[in-house]
Structures are given as structure tokens and as C-alpha cells.
Amino acid sequence: MPPRHRGRLISAGTRHTVLVHPDNATDLQPLPNWENSNGCCGPTGDEGLNRACPCGAPVPTLAADCFGPYELHLDPVRTYAFSQ
């Protein structure tokens, strides 16, 4: 049985973003010079896009600091869903 959480769980990102578990997007890389990746143990996710696709396009924001959530937000302006 999964653990029960009391209270609310609040996402670190803005509304209308798609959330993905960071372990499901292993091809993403930090931006050059770790731009927008400030934090204690990882990026806080509150400085904007901080990861890039293999092509180099900045698309997601990783929130992975020790005091907050561990989640990846895909920018809704730069991403869309499709099926094959």
C-alpha cells in the first residue's frame, strides 16, 4: 500500500506545464555553465529553463534540490504531444 500524504502536494513549476519524472528523460543535459541551475544540492527550478535536449534546445526545467520536489517541467511553448 503506498504511503498516504497529509495536506497538499504543490508542484514547483508554473501552471500548464507537463510534469515528467527526471529519470524518464535521461538524455537531457544541463545548459552550458549550469545556467539557471542554482541550488544547494541541485537546481531549485525557479530560475527558468535549465536543461537542454540532445540537439541543444533549452526545453525543460528540472527541480531537484534537496529541500523541494524532484520533477521535470516541459515548457508548453516549446513542446507538444504526438503519437506514432
BELVEN-V429093 format. One record per pair of residues at least 12 apart in sequence whose ideal C-beta (glycine too) atoms are under 6 Angstrom apart, sorted by the first residue. I is the first residue (numbers start at 1). J is the second residue. D is the distance in Angstrom with one decimal. If there is no record, write none. Layout:
((I;J;D) (I;J;D))
This chain:
((12;45;4.7) (12;63;3.9) (12;68;5.6) (12;69;4.8) (13;73;3.7) (16;76;5.1) (17;73;4.1) (17;76;5.8) (18;74;4.4) (19;71;5.3) (20;72;4.6) (22;62;6.0) (22;72;4.7) (25;72;5.7) (27;54;5.3) (28;51;4.4) (29;52;5.5) (31;50;5.8) (31;52;5.7) (31;58;5.9) (36;48;5.0) (36;50;4.0) (37;50;4.7) (39;65;3.8) (40;65;5.6) (40;66;5.6) (41;65;5.7) (41;66;3.9) (42;64;3.6) (42;65;4.8) (43;62;5.3) (43;64;5.8) (44;65;4.7) (45;61;5.2) (45;63;2.8) (49;61;5.4) (50;62;5.7) (59;75;5.6) (59;78;4.9) (60;72;5.2) (60;74;5.2) (61;73;4.6))
